[in-house]
Amino acid sequence: MMGKKCIGSKVIWALLFAGGLNWGLVGAFKFNLVNAIFGGWAWLEMLIYILVGLAAIASLFHCKCKVCKGEMPVTK
């Protein structure tokens, strides 16, 4: 990620990173990290997969907020 991003863009990036890491582990080692962490809660595991999928769709549409455009400074 380059430049300053809003919290929404950061959450989307984190979900895509976690999803990519999980699929990389599944492909390389047949190890599902999401299942290993949340396997006892099937509904939570499913929710995480849904959120990763929604993040992938949302990433197709670039954020148009002032922070992401660089028009507004990010405050801590």
Secondary structure, 3 states (H helix, E strand, C coil): CCCCCCHHHHHHHHHHHHHHHHHHHHHHHCCCHHHHHHCCCHHHHHHHHHHHHHHHHHHCCCCCCHHHHCCCCCCC
